[in-house]
Amino acid sequence: MRLLFDTHCWLWLQTQPERFGAQTLALLEDEGNELLLSAASSWEMSIKYAMGKLPLPEPPQTYVPSRMATSGTQGLPITHDHALRVATLPRHHRDPFDRLLVAQCQCEGVTLLTADPVVMKYDVDIIRV
């Protein structure tokens, strides 16, 4: 299974893995599953860090790649197809980062890990955290 982290869930994996239930942790530890972090999440973390809204122990340009390597998370680039799919989505959510993650899930056929109830309104496979 290919699993795309919502940004907050990826951050929880780094700092508060106990927030995940046993079933979710088993999915994350299963080496047969591919863990993905969108470039949109890196962009979101960089913006929030620069605004002082996301405290990290080191700048995102070193924090994100090092934690991706440690957690076995692969990067998911943003393509034009992903960006253009956003225009077709219902207006359930105003957050542009979450809308892009939903579009990526639809385009790539991946499952989204999220705790955001608004994101769960979209037509994508979800694992609720």
Secondary structure, 3 states (H helix, E strand, C coil): CEEEECHHHHHHHHHCHHHCCHHHHHHHHCCCCEEEEEHHHHHHHHHHHHCCCCCCCCCHHHHHHHHHHHHCEEEECCCHHHHHHHHHCCCCCCCHHHHHHHHHHHHHCCEEEECCCCHHHCCCCEEEC
